[in-house]
């Protein structure tokens, strides 16, 4: 069993990432930390508590982290995730309280006290992770790897050059990608193809279980927003794909590349500059996802909801 921590900004796809992790016998989720991103820090923290309450996971620690990027004002995405960050259905009010400690201190303590190296799964802006590395650099030697949702080689969504999570806090991303911890970048090149289609959502709605009856309208809202803005025929469950890779590594195919983060470009803030052709001569520092098995991914999601419905 692989022990993981999820650092997130729920968000419909973050919600699915948490659910996938909690339903998997291959993974043990040691905690959830939240960051401002898809919505404000207050809302993403509340959404994490609501998600875990919905699926009956009240013993997993939840810690609230940074409400804004290291040096910039926060950018949020209400056009994609709604005013609450999880628009589309009514989630239950939190049935438990989060931990008092700040997410950065929670991450440091959990990583340092673990008997085995942990895997960190960031699915939002990388502010908390960078702050933890800066506050206690020893954690970089205690992490087995970081599997993050963010970035892209060829794709983008917030600007013509950048993916949202990296764009929101590029300075934090620069710290993480330069930390020496093995990084797998599950970016838009694969996550935009990791679609849970409208037909898939309708089938989920017909299940009418205690979890599926709430998740289906949430995903329908998310899918419709993505269809309106990007023309997608379904919900791209970006963040859940990072967790899926830990359950079934073959769900994506990766290539080792050097990836640098653009922080200063007038038009390219937040670009994950991947050296596809090796022209810089710099050593590869990232396993970059470039192909996805979407049938396998959807199978994992459907099975996860079935498990959660049956509990």
C-alpha atoms as one frame of an Amber mdcrd trajectory, in Angstrom:
protein
   0.000   0.000   0.000   1.324   3.411  -1.021   0.973   6.248   1.482   0.050
   9.585  -0.078  -0.810  13.176   0.762  -3.098  15.245  -1.468  -2.583  19.013
  -1.640  -5.546  20.474  -3.512  -7.971  23.304  -4.290 -11.377  21.569  -4.652
 -12.721  21.965  -7.463 -14.758  19.235  -9.160 -11.724  17.318 -10.416  -9.965
  17.612  -7.034 -13.110  16.158  -5.464 -12.850  13.163  -7.786  -9.137  12.809
  -6.986  -9.952  12.591  -3.257 -12.736  10.070  -3.883 -10.511   7.917  -6.076
  -7.777   7.877  -3.435 -10.196   7.029  -0.622 -11.788   4.143  -2.523  -8.533
   2.500  -3.590  -7.087  -0.408  -1.592  -3.719   0.388  -3.191  -3.512   3.800
  -1.524  -3.605   5.141   2.014  -4.494   8.825   2.188  -2.702  10.284   5.216
  -4.112  13.771   4.884  -5.546  16.477   2.674  -4.155  20.003   2.568  -5.878
  22.867   0.775  -4.728  25.964  -1.057  -6.349  28.930  -2.756  -6.764  28.240
  -6.461  -9.985  27.161  -8.145 -11.661  29.266  -5.474 -10.567  31.183  -2.377
  -8.738  29.400   0.424 -11.803  29.515   2.640 -13.956  27.823  -0.002 -11.462
  25.153  -1.063 -10.923  24.148   2.573 -14.683  23.908   3.116 -15.055  21.856
  -0.073 -12.442  19.344   1.073 -14.295  18.859   4.364 -17.613  18.498   2.526
 -16.185  15.952   0.072 -14.794  13.754   2.824 -18.046  14.064   4.785 -20.037
  12.942   1.729 -18.026   9.738   1.390 -17.893   9.023   5.114 -14.167   9.665
   5.570 -14.125  11.751   8.745 -10.826  10.509  10.155  -8.588  11.901   7.419
  -6.866  15.089   8.641  -7.602  18.228   6.623  -5.361  21.296   6.983  -5.928
  24.715   5.441  -2.931  26.301   3.791  -1.976  29.363   1.782  -4.785  31.635
   0.651  -2.651  33.391  -1.957   0.442  32.691  -4.076   3.968  33.450  -2.873
   4.234  36.854  -4.546   1.052  37.439  -6.535  -2.637  38.038  -6.092  -4.840
  34.970  -6.289  -6.508  34.046  -9.576  -9.645  31.892  -9.228 -11.831  30.055
 -11.766 -15.539  30.656 -11.066 -16.335  30.282 -14.771 -15.271  26.626 -14.502
 -16.097  25.635 -10.910 -18.791  28.148  -9.950 -19.058  30.567  -7.066 -18.628
  27.857  -4.415 -15.870  25.984  -6.224 -18.185  22.959  -6.326 -21.345  24.254
  -7.985 -23.917  21.848  -9.399 -25.286  20.043  -6.340 -25.646  20.426  -2.611
 -22.877  18.750  -0.667 -23.425  17.950   3.021 -22.120  20.392   5.576 -18.828
  19.269   7.148 -19.333  16.525   9.704 -15.935  17.032  11.322 -13.319  19.709
  11.870  -9.956  20.093  10.229  -6.680  20.214  12.094  -5.542  23.441  13.745
  -2.069  23.401  12.188  -1.340  25.264   8.983  -1.083  22.997   5.954   2.622
  23.765   5.539   3.402  22.596   9.077   1.119  19.585   8.652   2.945  18.568
   5.479   6.361  18.956   7.078   5.438  16.992  10.199   3.674  14.192   8.316
   6.489  13.782   5.812   9.264  13.918   8.417   7.553  11.520  10.841   6.686
   8.915   8.219   8.572   5.656   8.542   8.625   5.285   4.752   8.993   7.883
   1.986   5.630   9.377   1.010   4.195  10.343  -2.358   2.832  13.876  -2.563
  -0.017  14.538  -4.998  -0.521  18.283  -5.564  -3.557  19.068  -7.712  -3.696
  22.851  -7.277  -1.222  25.728  -7.247   2.044  24.596  -5.646   2.189  27.289
  -2.961   1.914  24.998   0.082   4.468  22.550  -1.295   6.994  25.274  -2.079
   6.524  26.882   1.335   7.082  23.532   3.044  10.273  22.951   1.045  11.553
  26.417   1.860  10.703  26.123   5.550  12.228  22.657   5.999  14.346  21.517
   3.027  14.803  18.108   4.680  11.416  17.019   3.357  12.858  16.804  -0.145
  14.928  13.814   0.985  11.919  12.128   2.616   9.559  12.236  -0.352   9.559
   9.264  -2.684   8.109  11.364  -5.504   5.703  14.124  -6.436   2.911  13.319
  -8.889   1.311  16.628  -9.738  -1.482  17.829 -11.953  -0.249  20.895 -13.747
   1.522  22.260 -16.739   1.641  21.005 -20.313   4.036  20.555 -23.190   1.711
  21.504 -26.033  -1.555  22.569 -24.397  -2.875  25.403 -22.216  -6.097  26.649
 -20.629  -5.736  29.927 -18.684  -3.611  31.745 -21.290  -2.362  30.645 -24.719
   0.872  29.616 -22.981  -0.006  28.258 -19.544  -2.022  25.781 -17.490  -4.013
  27.213 -14.574  -2.226  25.656 -11.556   1.238  26.701 -12.709   0.021  30.123
 -13.883  -1.488  30.942 -10.486   1.844  30.549  -8.666   4.750  30.096 -11.092
   7.346  30.993  -8.455   6.129  28.114  -6.281   6.264  25.781  -9.271   9.853
  26.835  -9.921  10.784  25.816  -6.368   9.088  22.417  -6.689  10.431  21.510
 -10.127  13.915  22.524  -8.991  13.774  20.679  -5.666  15.453  17.469  -6.765
  12.435  15.377  -5.780  11.381  13.052  -8.615   8.442  14.792 -10.339   5.788
  13.313 -12.603   3.885  16.046 -14.448   0.369  14.983 -15.333  -0.534  17.949
 -17.481  -3.132  19.098 -19.968  -1.622  17.044 -22.794  -3.279  14.042 -21.141
  -5.853  15.473 -18.733  -7.762  17.332 -21.475  -8.281  13.874 -23.011  -9.264
  12.268 -19.687 -12.918  12.959 -20.365 -15.881  11.642 -18.426 -18.486  12.144
 -21.123 -22.085  13.305 -20.858 -23.248   9.704 -21.457 -20.943   8.507 -18.667
 -22.446  11.113 -16.346 -26.013  10.042 -17.233 -25.154   6.410 -16.462 -23.688
   7.513 -13.155 -26.862   9.467 -12.349 -28.977   6.356 -12.935 -27.015   4.554
 -10.210 -28.717   6.907  -7.733 -26.477   5.862  -4.850 -25.705   8.070  -1.874
 -22.526   9.349  -3.534 -23.369   9.004  -7.239 -26.603  10.992  -6.909 -24.543
  13.957  -5.664 -21.520  13.497  -7.900 -23.466  13.174 -11.175 -24.981  16.705
 -11.156 -21.664  18.146  -9.984 -19.909  16.544 -12.954 -22.694  17.671 -15.298
 -22.131  21.287 -14.205 -18.378  20.890 -14.696 -18.790  19.204 -18.071 -21.166
  21.892 -19.313 -18.759  24.644 -18.252 -15.937  22.917 -20.136 -18.130  22.423
 -23.201 -19.117  26.094 -23.208 -15.566  27.420 -22.811 -13.379  24.773 -24.464
 -15.781  22.726 -26.578 -15.080  19.516 -24.652 -17.659  16.718 -24.854 -17.532
  15.945 -21.164 -15.740  16.652 -17.907 -11.932  16.574 -18.087 -11.092  15.128
 -14.670  -7.583  16.521 -14.598  -6.691  15.946 -10.955  -8.128  12.460 -10.670
  -5.757  11.292 -13.404  -2.759  12.017 -11.169  -4.230   9.721  -8.496  -5.204
   7.120 -11.108  -1.556   6.891 -12.173  -0.635   5.771  -8.653  -3.269   3.022
  -8.780  -2.617   1.914 -12.370   0.664   3.399 -13.636  -0.149   2.289 -17.178
  -3.067   4.747 -17.388  -0.537   7.269 -18.708   2.695   7.031 -20.671   5.477
   9.433 -19.764   8.726  10.704 -21.227  11.651  12.117 -19.250  12.290  15.733
 -20.194  13.858  18.831 -18.760  11.104  21.181 -17.596  11.699  24.783 -16.543
   9.088  27.253 -15.290   8.632  30.671 -16.886   8.000  33.295 -14.196   8.807
  36.573 -15.964   7.495  36.339 -19.515   5.053  39.037 -20.567   3.019  36.512
 -22.579   4.251  33.242 -21.107   3.887  33.468 -17.306   3.449  29.960 -15.924
   4.608  28.116 -19.024   6.158  24.729 -18.313   8.956  24.901 -20.855   9.656
  21.284 -21.802  12.813  20.590 -23.770  11.279  18.036 -26.138  14.254  17.963
 -28.515  17.050  18.239 -25.947  18.289  21.513 -27.404  19.377  22.977 -24.039
  21.509  20.003 -23.058  20.120  20.257 -19.527  19.462  16.995 -17.682  15.890
  15.700 -17.614  14.163  16.462 -14.316  10.542  15.454 -14.939   8.518  12.472
 -16.123   6.035  14.177 -18.430   2.729  12.472 -19.270   2.041  12.499 -23.009
  -0.449   9.650 -23.582  -3.536   8.485 -21.666  -5.699   5.330 -21.670  -9.057
   7.015 -21.125 -11.041   3.756 -21.083  -8.961   2.497 -18.167  -9.272   5.864
 -16.440 -13.068   5.876 -16.702 -13.180   2.293 -15.473 -11.271   3.326 -12.328
 -13.632   6.244 -11.710 -16.790   4.180 -12.148 -15.468   1.484  -9.834 -14.520
   4.086  -7.233 -18.034   5.548  -7.137 -19.539   2.048  -6.914 -17.351   1.310
  -3.907 -18.269   4.584  -2.228 -21.977   4.074  -2.944 -21.840   0.639  -1.313
 -20.224   1.751   1.942
